Amino acid sequence: MTTRTRPVRRLALLLAALSLGLLALATPSSAATPPAAPSGLTVTFATGAMTLRWTDNASDETVFTVERCLTADCATAGQIGTVGADVTSFVDTFYTPGGNLYRVKAVNAAGTSAGSNTASASVFTSGEVSPRVTAAPVSGQAPLTVAFDGSTSSALNGTVTIWDWSFGDDQAASGVTAAHTFTTPGVYATRMRATATGGPFGTPSASTVVLITVTAPPVPLVAPSNLTATSPSRGRVNLAWTNPSATSATTLTVQRCRGASCTSFTRLATVSLSAASYVDTTGSRGSTYSYRLAASNGTGTVYSNRVAVTVR
């Protein structure tokens, strides 16, 4: 029985190994480079909407970002929305009178591609509605809460009674005012569409754009930790610590004072931000010193734990 089942077991093990190998091949790894840029962007206007279409040139994107250009060279642009991987179209109903210029980028874990070609379509309106927006603040660190106000919008005939908002991060709202919190750094082209009612020409509408710039919050100021001090030989003190991996510190100093419970620390040395050790040979034999590290970035300072040691 054992002799007969041995080949079967070997076959089962072989099939299992092959299955695991195929699974490993099928499992996508983390992206090492940004995806290839999309191309062939076109824009058409029909039935009250701008329809964008493009060619996907990447196989590793996680999302596409759609941007609205506010200058002819697209040097000033903001995100108006996103679509998922392999999606190659986007519909924009918040177009503005005149030309509407767009571009698309592909994104993955490694970064963002270059922009696609730009493409535009023009819409001409009667000018019945004049949309106007105030926003405050228009820039700041994430999370950034912005207050929007469309109350100064006007209409030649009738009254503006409908305000629709598209914030650029796939979120929307309605009402004469709106407040929105942007949680991800980026430049967003927030659009407001004002619609008038009560006039002789139906319900005309028009949109306007305001750019909101959201920056990343600063990296926390973190002090090194696990500071230790030993005196392995005459007149020598070895300091060692754990250097933080993420810090906005610009200077790191070793500080010392005399005594186990002293409080008047003075700077002993400035060391590299990547340093994890320091040797002090300036102490007096038989004396006890306390040490600490100070990490600073010009706006604040944080300190490591303190340690005391008696110099041999």
Residue pairs with C-beta under 8 A, 6 or more apart in sequence:
28 60
30 109
30 110
31 60
31 62
31 108
31 109
31 110
32 110
33 110
33 111
34 106
34 107
34 108
34 110
34 111
34 112
34 113
35 57
35 58
35 59
35 60
35 61
35 106
35 107
35 108
35 110
35 113
36 57
36 58
36 106
36 113
37 57
37 105
37 106
37 113
37 114
37 115
37 116
38 54
38 55
38 56
38 57
38 58
38 64
38 88
38 104
38 105
38 106
38 113
38 116
39 54
39 55
39 57
39 116
39 117
40 53
40 54
40 55
40 116
40 117
41 52
41 53
41 54
41 102
41 103
41 104
41 116
41 117
41 118
41 119
42 52
42 53
42 54
42 119
43 50
43 51
43 52
43 100
43 102
43 119
43 120
43 121
44 50
44 51
44 121
45 51
45 95
45 121
45 122
45 123
48 93
49 91
49 92
49 93
49 95
50 91
50 92
50 93
50 95
50 100
50 102
50 121
51 89
51 90
51 91
51 92
52 66
52 89
52 90
52 91
52 92
52 102
52 104
52 119
53 88
53 89
54 64
54 88
54 89
54 104
54 116
55 88
56 64
56 86
56 88
56 106
57 106
58 106
58 108
58 113
60 108
61 85
61 86
61 106
61 107
61 108
61 113
62 84
62 85
62 107
62 108
62 109
63 82
63 83
63 84
63 85
63 106
63 107
64 82
64 83
64 84
64 85
64 87
64 88
64 90
64 104
64 105
64 106
64 107
65 79
65 81
65 82
65 104
65 105
65 107
65 112
66 79
66 80
66 81
66 82
66 83
66 90
66 92
66 102
66 104
67 74
67 77
67 78
67 79
67 80
67 102
67 103
67 104
67 105
67 115
67 189
68 77
68 78
68 79
68 80
68 92
68 100
68 101
68 102
68 189
68 191
68 209
69 76
69 77
69 101
69 102
69 103
69 118
70 76
70 77
70 78
70 189
70 209
70 211
71 77
72 101
74 101
74 103
74 115
74 118
76 211
77 103
77 187
77 189
78 168
78 187
78 188
78 189
78 190
78 209
78 211
78 212
79 168
79 169
79 186
79 187
79 188
79 189
80 92
80 94
80 166
80 168
80 188
80 189
80 191
81 90
81 92
81 166
81 168
81 169
81 170
82 169
82 170
83 89
83 90
90 104
92 100
92 102
93 193
94 164
94 166
94 191
94 192
94 193
94 207
95 121
95 123
95 207
96 123
96 191
96 206
96 207
96 208
96 209
97 123
97 124
97 125
97 127
97 206
98 122
98 123
98 124
99 120
99 121
99 122
100 120
100 121
100 122
100 123
101 118
101 119
101 120
102 118
102 119
102 120
103 115
103 116
103 117
103 118
103 119
104 115
104 116
105 112
105 113
105 114
105 115
105 116
106 112
106 113
107 113
125 204
125 206
126 201
126 204
127 156
127 206
128 155
128 156
128 157
128 158
128 196
128 199
128 201
128 204
128 206
129 153
129 154
129 155
129 156
129 160
129 194
129 195
129 196
129 204
129 205
129 206
130 153
130 154
130 155
130 194
130 206
131 150
131 153
131 192
131 193
131 194
131 206
131 207
131 208
132 150
132 152
132 153
132 154
132 208
133 148
133 149
133 150
133 153
133 190
133 192
133 208
133 210
134 148
134 149
134 152
135 146
135 147
135 148
135 149
135 190
135 210
135 212
136 146
136 147
137 144
137 146
138 146
138 210
138 211
138 212
138 213
139 212
139 213
139 214
139 215
140 213
140 214
140 215
141 214
141 215
141 216
141 217
141 218
142 182
142 183
142 184
142 185
142 214
142 215
142 216
142 217
143 181
143 182
143 183
144 181
144 182
144 212
144 214
145 179
145 180
145 181
145 182
146 179
146 180
146 181
146 182
146 190
146 212
147 177
147 178
147 179
148 165
148 177
148 178
148 179
148 180
148 190
148 192
148 210
149 176
149 177
150 160
150 163
150 165
150 176
150 177
150 192
150 194
151 176
151 177
153 160
153 163
153 192
153 194
154 160
155 194
155 196
155 199
155 204
156 199
157 196
157 199
157 200
157 201
158 196
158 197
158 198
158 199
158 200
158 201
158 204
159 196
159 197
159 198
159 199
160 194
160 195
160 196
161 195
161 196
161 197
161 198
162 174
162 193
162 194
162 195
162 197
162 203
162 205
163 174
163 175
163 176
163 178
163 192
163 193
163 194
163 195
164 172
164 173
164 174
164 192
164 193
164 195
165 172
165 173
165 174
165 175
165 178
165 180
165 190
165 191
165 192
165 193
166 172
166 190
166 191
166 192
166 193
167 173
167 180
167 182
167 188
167 190
167 212
168 188
168 189
168 190
168 191
168 212
169 182
169 183
169 184
169 186
169 188
171 180
173 180
180 190
182 188
182 212
182 214
184 214
185 214
185 215
185 216
186 214
187 211
187 212
187 213
187 214
188 211
188 212
188 213
188 214
189 209
189 210
189 211
190 209
190 210
190 211
190 212
191 207
191 208
191 209
192 207
192 208
192 210
193 205
193 206
193 207
194 205
194 206
194 207
194 208
195 203
195 204
195 205
196 203
196 204
196 205
197 203
218 248
219 246
219 247
219 248
220 246
220 247
220 248
221 247
221 248
221 249
221 295
221 296
221 297
221 300
221 301
221 302
222 244
222 246
222 247
222 249
222 295
222 302
223 244
223 293
223 294
223 295
223 302
223 303
223 304
224 241
224 242
224 243
224 244
224 252
224 276
224 293
224 295
224 304
225 241
225 242
225 244
225 304
225 305
226 241
226 242
226 305
227 239
227 240
227 241
227 291
227 292
227 293
227 304
227 305
227 306
227 307
228 239
228 240
228 241
228 307
229 237
229 238
229 239
229 291
229 307
229 308
229 309
230 237
230 238
230 309
231 237
231 238
231 309
231 310
231 311
231 312
232 238
232 312
233 312
234 285
234 312
235 281
235 283
235 285
235 311
235 312
236 279
236 280
236 281
236 311
236 312
237 279
237 280
237 281
237 283
237 289
237 291
237 309
237 311
238 277
238 279
239 254
239 277
239 278
239 279
239 280
239 291
239 307
240 276
240 277
241 276
241 277
241 293
241 304
242 276
243 273
243 274
243 275
243 276
244 295
247 273
247 295
248 297
249 273
249 295
249 296
249 297
250 273
250 296
250 297
250 298
251 270
251 273
251 295
251 296
251 297
252 270
252 271
252 272
252 273
252 275
252 293
252 294
252 295
252 296
253 267
253 268
253 269
253 270
253 271
253 293
253 294
253 296
254 267
254 268
254 269
254 270
254 271
254 278
254 280
254 291
254 293
255 265
255 266
255 267
255 268
255 291
255 292
255 293
255 294
256 265
256 266
256 268
256 280
256 283
256 289
256 290
256 291
257 263
257 264
257 265
257 266
257 289
257 290
258 287
258 288
258 289
258 290
259 288
259 289
259 290
259 308
260 288
260 290
260 308
261 290
262 290
265 290
265 292
267 294
268 280
268 282
268 291
269 278
269 280
271 278
280 289
280 291
283 289
283 311
284 311
285 311
285 312
286 310
286 311
287 310
287 311
288 308
288 309
288 310
288 311
289 308
289 309
289 310
289 311
290 306
290 307
290 308
291 306
291 307
291 308
291 309
292 303
292 304
292 305
292 306
292 307
293 303
293 304
294 301
294 302
294 303
294 304
295 301
295 302
295 303
295 304
296 302
